[in-house]
């Protein structure tokens, strides 16, 4: 039988009715906001819709390039050839031509800071199984599936408009999270605001991320724009111990993208606060034990539980313990036997494993007789109060 118990936390239900958490009303056509520190999704709007990602899909090319450098298939000081296909790209470029052999390190900066379509194609052809950008795009799709990008299909390496090339906002957020956590050595490149490659493109030396340099902790990652996709940004910012990742798309102008991005960052940091709601080893509740030397066992958490809470409701939580019981003895200390379910206004529920606080040995003859008697009595008189009986 599934048992549900009230849970005692160090953050209690507020006496006064809570204020409603304010949902961010974004002008973006699609959006996704993640508090990376706690793994809390703060905002979803069309987050799983497959949409044209424009240059934001360059993040996947960068991810695969970083993997290739990490496993030795690519070197930062390696020089790569530029094909006629790579040179043929328009839009935002490094102005590469077939006489160039740029360093991999320069190509990475060219992609991150300058959003170079040609730089992506050079990297793609170098890592492609068949030497073509199309072959690399197929590899991007396969690798994307492996790392959890469930709504992403790549036709090229740079987000150049093409039928069937799409990503979801959640996938872009997942990819950003992986770039930050898996490649901390390379991540500082995303905060570089200028890169002058060989002096040949003085009009394209500035990072288009509008949040860099504003003093709000922004340090990445990638803008995007095409007529079909509108203006978008995969961004991240860190203030104190908290980091947020956000993705927006479908905005009409560069200024709208800049304003909406700054509003999102301010909202995410100002309207939510991280709090410790219970400490490791604290007894949360007791679970009934069947055929045990003791009638119940304490339930505890193994680690401190810290949650992100709306600022206006940080003292307001509801929680319950769920377990299938009574739990049959013997029970070993540390056995995972229950689950703590915590609900926060306007945010996803949180489930935390609960473990047995102590060993409970299997009971002797007396406890087994009492347990059998309780079963019989409950069948005969299911509505009767048996809690006063020995062993009940």
N, C-alpha and C positions, 0 to 999 in steps of 0.2 A: 504494500500500500504506500502511495506517495504521501509523505507527511510534510506539512507546511507549518513553520514556526515563526513567530515574530523574532526579529534579530535585534540585538543590542549593539549599537554603534556609538562611537565617540562623538559623532555629529547627530543630533537629535532632531525630531520633527519640530519645526518652529511653532510657537503658540499662535501667532497671527497667520491669517491666510497668506500664502506666498504670492509674490508678484509674478506675472507671467514672463518667462524668458522671451526677450525680443529676438525674433527671427530677422536676419539681415535681408533686406529687400534689395536684391542686386538687380542692376540694369542689364547684366550680362545675359546672353541667351542661354548659356550653360555655365555651371560653376561647381566647384568642389573645394572644400576647405577642411584640412586635417590638422589637428593639434598633434604634431609628431611625438612630443614628449610623452603623452599619455595614450596615444593611439585613438583619440576621440574624434569622430567625424562631426564637425561643427555645422556644416552646410552642404546640402546636395540640391542641385537644380539641373535636371536633365543630365545627371552625372554619368549615366551608363549609355547615353545615346551616342552612336557612332557618327562623328562629325569630322569635316575636313580640318586637320590640325595646323595646316600651313607650316611655318618654320618650327613650331613647337615639336614636330616629329623629329627634328634634328637631334633631340635628346637621345633617341634610340640609337642613332649612328654613333653618338659620343659614348653611350654606354658600351656598345660593342667594341669601339676603339679602345676604351679604357680596359676592357677585359683582355683584348689582344695584347696590350702593353704589359698587363699584369702577368700573363702566361708566356711572354717572350716572343709572340708572333710578330710584334711590332715594336720598334724602338723609337724613343723620342728624338734621337739624333739621326734617324734614318731619313733619307731623301726619297721622295716618291715621284714617279713620272706623271705628267698631266696629259691626258688623252684629248683628242679633238672633241669627244663627247662631253667631257668635263668642262672644257673651255667654252663649249657652245651655250652653257647656261647663262641666262640673263638675270634680271632682278638684282638682288643683293649678292655681290661677289667680291673675291679678292683680286679680280682682274688677272687671273692666271692664264698663261698660254702654254703651248706645247714645248716651248723652249725652257720652261721652268722645271726645276726639281726641288720643290719646297720641302723643308723639314717637317716631320710629323708634328713636332711641337708648334710650329707656326700654323699648320693646318688646323690643329685643335683650337688655337686662339682665333683663327680666322672663322671657324664655325661658331664659337661661343660669343665673341665680341662683335664680329662683323656679319654674322649670319650668312657666311659664304656658301652659296649653292654649289659653286665649283669645288670648294674645299671638301664638301661632303662627298661629291662624286669621286674625287681622287682617293679618299679614304675607302669608299665603298668598293672601287675597282681593285684596290690593293688587297682587301680582305675577302672579296667574293670568291666562292668556289669555282666559278667559271670565268672570272676576270671581268664580269659585266656588272653594271649598277643594278640591272634587273635581277641578276642572280643574288646579289647582296640583299636586295629588298625582300626576296623570298626568305632568305636566311633571317632577316630582321623579324619577319612575321613568325617564323618558327621559334626563334629565341624569345620573342615577346610572349608567346603562349607559355613557354617554360617558366618565365618569371612572373606569371600572373596577369598578363595583359589580355583580358578576355574579349575586348571589343576593339582590337587594333589589327588592321591589315595595311601593309606597306607596299606601295608600288614603286617608290623611289626612295632615295636616301635623305632627301631634304625638304619634303613637303610641297614640292612644286605641284600645282593643281593637276590632278589625274583622277579619272573615274576609279572608284573602288579604294582609294587611299583614305583611310579614316582612323581616328582614335577617339576614345571617350575621355571625358575629364577625369574620371576615376583612374583610368589607365595612366594618364599623364601624371597624376598625383602619385600613383604607385611607383612609376619610373623615377620621378624626382626623389622620392624617399630612398630608393635604392642607390641613386647616384650620390646622395649625401652620406648615407651610412656605409656603403661599400667602397667608396673611393674618396676618402677624406684628403688624400694627398692632392688629388686633382680638383677637388671642389673649389678651392680659392680662385681658380681661373674664372669662375662664373661671376665674381665680384669685380673683375677688371673692367674699368670704364673706357679705356682706350687701347687700341692696338694699331700701330702704323706699320703695315707690311711693305717693306722695300720702298717706302715713299711713293708708291705708285697710285694710291687711291686716297688722296687727302680729303675727299668728300665723304669717305666711308671709313672713319676711324673710331667712331663712338659706339659704345654699347647702347642699345635701344631700350634697355630696361629702365623705366622711368623712376623706379624707387631707389636705385643705387645713389648713395650720397645724400639722402634725405635725413639721415640720422635716426631711422626707425628700425635699424637692425637688418635691413634687406641685404641679401648677399647672393641672389640668383633668381631665376635660372635662364629662361629663354622666352623671348617675345615671338609673336607670329602674326602675319597679316597676308591675306589674299582677299580678293573681292568677294569670293564665295564664303570664306570663313569669317570675315570681319577681323577686328583687332582682338588679339588674345595675349595672355601671359601665363606662364608657369612660374610662380614666384615662391620665395621662401624668405623668412625673416626670423631672427633670434633676438629675444629680449630676456635678459637674465638667464634662467635655466630652461626657459620654454622656447621651442621652435615651432613655427607653423609653416605649412605648405599649402599653397592655394593655386587653383587653376580657373581661369575665366576665359570665355570666348564669346564671339558674336557681338562685340561692341562696334560702334559706328565710326569712332575717330580715335586718333592717338591720345588726345586730351581726355576723352572719356575713359580710355583704358588706364591712363595715369591716375585719374581721380578715383575711379572705382577700385583700383588696386590699393591705393593708400587708405581708402575708407575700410576696405576689408581687413587690412592689417591692424588698423586701429581698433576696429570692432572685436577682432579675435583676441587681442591682448587685453583690452579694457573691460570686456563684458564677461570674461571667464577667468577663474582663479583656480589654481591647483591646491588641494587640501588633503591632509592625511585624515582618513576617516576611521581607521582602526590600526592598532599596532600588532606586530607579529607576536603570537603567543596569547593574545587576548581571547578569553572564552566568549564566544558569540552566542551559543545556545547549547542545549543538551539534547541528545538523540536517545530514544528508547532502545534498549538492547534486549534481544530475545535469548533466553537460555543462558544468560551471563551470570557471572559471580557478582556483578553489580547491575542495578536496573537501568542505568543510563551511562552515557559517556559524554564528556565535554567536547565541543567542536571549536576548533581554533583555526586561524589563518597562519600560514608559515612565513609570510612576509608582510611588512607594512602595506596597507592598501591606501594608495594615493589616487584621487580622482580629480578630474576637471569639473568644476561646478559653475553654474551661472552666478555672477557676482551678487545679483539681487536675491538669490535663493541658496547661498552657500551653507546656510544653517538648516536647510530643509531637505531631508532625504526620507525615503521609505525603503525598507528592506525586509526580506524574509529568507528563511532557510528552507531548502527543499531537499528531502532525502527519501529513499525507499526504505520503509521500515515496518516494524522494528528491525534493527540491524542484528543479524544472527552472530552470536559469539562463536569462536573467539574473535576479538578485535585487537589489532596491534596498534600501538602508538604510531602516529604518522600515516595510517591508512587513510586514503581519500574516500570519505563516506558520505559527503553531502556537498551542497552548493549554496553559496550566499548570492542572492539576487538583489541588486541595488538599483533602484529607479531614481532618475533625476529628471526634473521638469525640462522637457524640450530636448533631451539628449538620449542617445541609445542606452538601454539597460546594460548593466555590467554584471558578469557572472564570475565569482571567485571560488575556487575549490576550498573546501573545509576538510580538515583532517581530525582524526581522533586524538584527543588530548593525552590519553593514557591507554595502557593495555587493559583489556577486560577479558579475563579468562572464562572459559566455558564453566558454567555453574555445576555444582555437585547434584546429588540425588534430590535434595530438598528443593533447590531452585527449579529442577526439571519438573518435579511434581507440581509445584506452584504454577509454573508456566502452563502445564497441561490443564490444570484446574481452571485457569483463566480462560483458556480457549473454550472449554465446555461451558463455563458461565456466560461468556459473551454470545455463544450460540443460543443458549436458553433465554437469556435476558439481555438482548443487545442494547437496550436503552438504560440499563441499570448503571449506577455509579459504582465502579469497582476500584476506584483509586485508593480507598481506605483499606483494602484487603492487603495482607502481607504479600510483598512481591509485585503488587499491581502498580 
